[in-house]
Amino acid sequence: MPTECDLLIHAQWVLPVTAGDPELRDHAVAAAHGRILEVLPSAEARARYQAKRELNMDSHVLFPGLVNAHTHASMALLRGLADDLPLMTWLNEHIWPAEQQWVNRDFVADGTRLAIAEMIRGGTTCFNDMYFFPDDAARVCDAAGMRAVLGMIVLDFPTAWANDPEEYLHRGLEVHDHYRNHHLIRTAFAPHAPYSVSDAPLERVRTLADELGAPIHFHVHETDDEIRMSLEQHGVRPLQRLQRLGLLSPALAAVHMTHLSDDEIPLVAESGASVVHCPESNLKLASGFCRVGDLLAAGVNMALGTDGAASNNDLDLLGEARTAALLAKGIGRDPSALPASQALRMATLNGAKALGLEQEIGSLEPGKAADLAALDLSPLETQPLYHPTSQLVYASGRHQITDVWIAGQQVLRNRELTTLDQEQILADAQAWRDKIGP
């Protein structure tokens, strides 16, 4: 007698992102209660399962929902405000003044809603955020059915969210406690950067992260200026400072890492820390080049992030995977430096691992959450089709994402958002533009 399930999706190709990176032709994914039951040939699935909803996606590739391992989601409302500037000029003269004037609870709610809508339409089902008012971001994620790891941000200076490191931590921990058992929302400690957080708060972060088993999400080695300031103020480079403070550990998701010396790469590998590569933001801000090939060769877990839309200027993680693959080849002068399968892994399972979620998401395996994206390969731009993974990474675009599920809930159906009001999101974005813009 057939086994009942909630959802049975048949696809031309399934890319489960499991050992050996298989490309499964004419396979199906069965799911129930928000979790994957089995990935199996379609013919077997039809005989084995009786589904409440069965879909035939004969021209699609089905793959794990993408994991955007570094965002400032609400900054979608600052997209294009200040472009073509170096990082510190961009921050000090444009972004931080705009944030000081405009960031409040409504800004974060509306900006997060805009970012989530864009990410879902691009196949992203989980994002790791670092921004103010994470409690409001959490409410938006909950309503939208979006999976998120929300940063308990820490800074030395006051903002609209908190006045000093002690208050940042206190308010962040309140968010952590409120959502600690939520099925979609997790938290991470998110000290901003080595130049904006002093030693005492970082030591407190390390202690709390150890106690709670929480990840630490941190900009590290992003620019030459950051390293120069660290040498002037602390006598060591930022990574050595983090090691001294006990923060260089498997809990660390180190974002950017565009300035690494030869001896720092094995240091990162030995620590078990993950690196979150944001190639397009780094290119746009001319921050430097992450040595992806060398880090991978050393055994470092490499994830992908978009950064915020104010410095990218999109939240397209599929596009980020393509850029990462091409950039690694060019920098390493090696066409095999970052193959398509590895780029897809960075955008899925490696991102989950960086967030401590590799047992929950990132691959299509029994018991994991049913976070899935389907991309239509039938357009002429992705034909003829020889290798679906290569086609996904090198030839496809996010506009070909047709359907997305998070924990078994369909949040995108035939390119239409099901849990968010697109017209209201657009109206809110325009209203903020009218307030902020010239």
N, C-alpha and C positions, 0 to 999 in steps of 0.2 A: 504494500500500500504506500502511495507517495507520501513524503514528508511535507508538512505544511511549512510555508515560509511567507514572509511579508513581501519580498521583492526578489525577482529573478531577472537579471539583465544579461541578454545575449549580445555579444559584440563580434565584429569581424576579427578583432585582435584584442587580447588582454595582456597588459604589461604589469605583472604583479610586483615587480621590483623585489624579487627574492633571489636566493643563491643562484649564480649562473646567469642572471638577467634574462630569463626565458621570454620569448615572444610567442604567445599562445594563440593559434589560429582557431576561429570558431569555438570560442569558449564562453562560459557564463559565470556570473557571480551570484550566489544565493545568499540572502541576508534575512535575518529575523531579529526583532527587538533591537534594531540599531547596530547589529554586529554581523560580521561575515560568517556564514556557515561553511561555505565551500567554494573553491574555484575549480571548475571541471569542464570537460567538453560539453558543448551544448546538447548534443544528442543524449548524453547521459543525464544531464540536468533536467531535460524534459520528461524523462522517465522516472527520475528520482524525486522531483519536487512538484508540489501543487502550490502555486504562488497566488497571493491575493492580487499582486500586480506583476505582470510579465511584459518585458520590453524586448523588442528585436531591433538592435542597432547594427544593421548589416553593413554599414559603411563607416563604422566608428572604431576608434581605438579607446579602450577603457583602461584607466590607470589610477593609482592612488591620488587623492586630492593633494595639491601642492602645499608645501609648508613654507611660508614666508618667515624666515627666522630673524628678521630685523626690520621693524617698521617704526615710524612715528605717525600713526594712522591719521590723527586729526589734522596733521599738517597738509592733508589733501586740500584743505581750504586755502592754503598758501601756495598752491601749485602755480608756478610761473611768476610769482611776486618779485623775485630777485634772482635773476639768472646770470650766468657767465661771470661769476665772481669766485675768488679763492675762499676756502672754508672760513677762515677767521674773519675776513671782511664781510662775508655773507652772514655769519652769525652775529657779529658785534654791531654791524651798522644797519642790518635789515631785519633778520629773523627775530633776534631777541627783542628789539624795540617793538616789532609788530606783536609778538607774543605778550609782552608786558602790557600793551594797550588793549588787546582784543581777547586773549584767552580767558575763558570762563567756562562754566558748566555747559552752557548752550553751544559754545564753539566746539567743545570736545564731543558732545553728543552728535551734533550735525556733521562734524568732520569725520568722526568714526563711522557714521552711517554711510557717508559718501565713499569712504575707503573700503568698507565691507562690500558694498554693492559692486565696486570696481573689481575687487579681488575675487568675489564669487564668479563674476562674469569672465574672469581669467583663469578659472579652475583652481583657485586657492581656497582651501578649506580650513586652514589654521594659520594664525599669524602671531608673532611675538612682538609685543608693543612696548615702547618706552615713551610715556608722555604723562602729562598732568591729568588730574581727575580720573584715575583709573576706575573709580567706582561708577562714574557715568559711562565710561567706555564699556564696563561690564554689563550694565543694564541694556545698552544697545546691542551687544553681542548676544545676550540672553534672548532678547525679543526677536533677533534676526536668525537665531539658531546657528550662530557662527562659533567655531572653536577658536579659542584664544588663550595665550599666555600673557597676562597683563603685568606690566612692570611696576614694582614698588620703587618709584624713582627716588633718587637721593642726590641732593646738591648742597653745596656749602652756602649758597645765597638764597634769599627769599624769592618766591614766585607767588602766583595766585593760589597755588595748591598748598604751600607750607612755608614757614618762615626760616627754619633752620634744620640741620640734619636730624635732630631728635624728633621734630614734628613730622618730617617726611617719613621716618621709619614708623612712628606711631600710627600715622594715617594709612600708610601702606599695609601695616599688619592688620588694621581693621578690615581692609578689603580682603586680605588673605583669609582672615577668620570667617568672613561672611560667605565666601565662595569656596571654602576648602573642600566641600563635598559636592560641588556642582559637577555635572557630567560633561560640560563643555569648557568651563573656565578654570584656568589655573593661574598661579601668580609666580613671579620671579623677582628677585632683588635686581634693581636696575640703577646702580650708581652711574651717573652720566658719563664721566670721562676722567682720566688721571689729572687733568688740569682744573677740574671743577669740583673734585671731592678730595678732602684731606685725609690724613692717615686714620685719625680716630673713628670717623664714621665708617671707613672701609673695614677697620678691625671689627666694628660692631656688625657690619654686614656679614663678614665671614662667620662670626659666632652664630648669628641667627640663621644663616643659610645651613650651617652644619646641624643646628637643632631641628630645623624644619624639613631638611632634605630638599631645599628649593634651589633652582638654578640661579646663576648670577649672570646678568646680561649687561655688557660693559663695552663701550667704545675703547679700543686699545690700538696704539701704534697707527693712528690714522694719518698723521701729517708730520712733517719735519719739525714744525713749530711745537707740537706736543712733546716730541722727544727732547728738543732743546730746552723747553721749560722744565721738564723733569730733571734733566741733568743740572740745570741751574738751581732748582729748588730742593732736590732730593739727592743729588750726586750720583744717581743711577738712571738708566733708561726705564721706561714704564714697566716693562715685563719683569725686570729685576726687582723693582719696587713691589709689584704684585706678588712675586715669589717671596719676598721678605715678609710681606703681610699675611702670607698663607692663602692668598686668593687664586694662585695658579694651580688649579685642581680640576678634576673631572666635572665639577659643577659649573665651571666657567664657560660661557659662550662669548668668546672674544671677537668683537665686530671690527671689520675692516682689515687690520693687520697688514697694511700696505708697506710698512717699513720694518723689515726683519733682517737681521744680520745672519750670517751662516751659523753662528753658534746658538742663536735663539730658536731656530727651527727644531733641533733635537730637544731643546728645553720644553717647548710646547708639546712635542710628541710624548715625552716622558711623563709630563704632568697629566695627560689624559684630557686636557681641555679641548673644546671644539673651536673652530674658527668659522665665522660667518662672513662669507665673501659677498660684497655688494659692488659688482664690477661697474655697473652703469653710473651709479652715484660717484664712485671713485674717479671714473673717467671724466664725468661732467665737472667735478670740483677740482680736477687735476691733483688729487690727493696722493696718487702713487699707484703702484701695481702690486697686488698680492701675489706671492710666489706659490700659486696653487699647485703646480706640478711638483715642486720640491716638498711642499707640505704633505701632499698625498703620498709621495714616495716615502716620506718619513713615518707614515701611518696615522697622520692627524685626521680626525673626523671633520670633513669640510661640508658646510651647509651653505645655503644661498639666502640672501635677503635683498629687498629692493631699496632699503632706507626709506625716507619719507618722500612723498610726491613733490615736496618743495625743492628737492635736490636731485630728482631722477629724470624725468618728472612724471613717471607712471608707476603703477603697482603691478606690473606685468611680470610675474615670476617665470613664465614660460619663455618670454623674451630674455630674461636675465640668464636663464640656462644656456641659451644660444650664445649670448655675449660672453659668458664665462668660458664656454668651450672654445670659442674662436680666439679669445684673448690668451688663454693658457697655451694654445698652440703657437701663437705668434711670439709670445714672450719666451717660451721654451724652445722655439725653433724646432718643434717636434709635433707633427700632425697627430700623433697618438697620445699627446700629453693629457688630454681630457676628452675621452670618447663620449659619444652621445649617451651611452648607458650610464656612465659615471655622472654626467651632468644631470640626468634625470634622477639618479640616486641622491645627488646633492640637494635637489629640489623637493625630495620626498622623505625617504627614510633617514638620510643623514640629518636633515632639518629636525625630524622628530627626535633623533638621538641627542642633538644639541640642546633640546628642551626637556630632556628626560621623559619623552613620550614614545620611545621606540617600541614599547610593548603594547601601545594603544593604537598608534596610527603609523603611516608612512609606507606601508606595503599592504598588498591584498592577500591576507592570510586568515585562516579560520580563527575566530576569537577576537580579532581586531575590530575596531569600529568601522562601520560601513561608510567611510569617507572616500568618495569616488568622483572622478571627472570623466566625461565622455567628449571626445573631439571627433568631428566629422572629417574624414580623410578624402571624401569624394570630390571636392572642388579641383579644378584643373591645376591649381597651384601646388597641389600635393599628389599629383599623378604623373607618371605611373608610380606604383608603390612596390618597392622591393623590400625595404626594411623599415618596419613601423617605428622603431625607436629613433632611428636617424631622421625619418620624416617628421616625427613629432618635434624633435629638438631643432633641426636645421631648416625645415621648410614650412612648418605650421605657424599659425598665429592665434592669438587668444580669441579673435572673432570667430574661430571655428569651434570653440567650446560651446556645446549645445545644452548639456545637462550636468548638474552637479548635485551630489548628495552629501550631507553631513550627518553622521550617526543614523543613517538610513532615511533621513528626511530630505526630500527633494527641495532644494533651495533655488535651483535654476531649472526651468523646463522650457525647452525649445527657445533658449536665449532670453526667456522672461523670468524676472525675479519673482519668487513666490512668497517670500517673507518680508519683503521691503517694498515701499511705495516709491517707485522710480520718479514719478512726476513730482512728488513732494521733495525728494532728495535734490532734484535739479532746481526746484524753486528756492530751497534753503541755500544751496550753493550760490545762486545768483544774488540772493539777499546779502550774503556775507561779502561777496565781491563788491556790491554797491557800497557797503560800509567801509571796507578796508581799502579798496582801490582808489586811484587818483580821481 
